[in-house]
Amino acid sequence: MAILLREGLEAFLVIMAILAVLNKTNLPHRKKFVHAGWISSILVGFVLWFASGKMLSVGFAKIELLEGLISITAVVMLLYIGFWLHGKANAEAWKNYVSELVKSAAGNG
């Protein structure tokens, strides 16, 4: 339960940071996309939760295979993100990168 609370708080803080950037860059009309994103992620989470319950009822041998595949996928994602973030370690470069992304995304609609 503590992990769920921590992860929920972390997601909340990220969403608030994105909304603050949108306010700071005078793009408040883009907030609807942020809200649509977190609402859809909750809905997809519930769908996947029910789907995983169905998948896990097939037997213990397949549960271990599924657990292994999910673990390998998580490790690959974490390594990729870790190396990507390490490349963006300079705070000023990171600020410029995020600023350019926001301006580019806002310009593209």
Secondary structure, DSSP 4 states (H G I P E B T S, - for coil): -HHHHHHHHHHHHHHHHHHHHHHHTT-GGGHHHHHHHHHHHHHHHHHHHHHHHHHHTT-HHHHHHHHHHHHHHHHHHHHHHHHHHHHT-SHHHHHHHHHHHHHHHHHH-
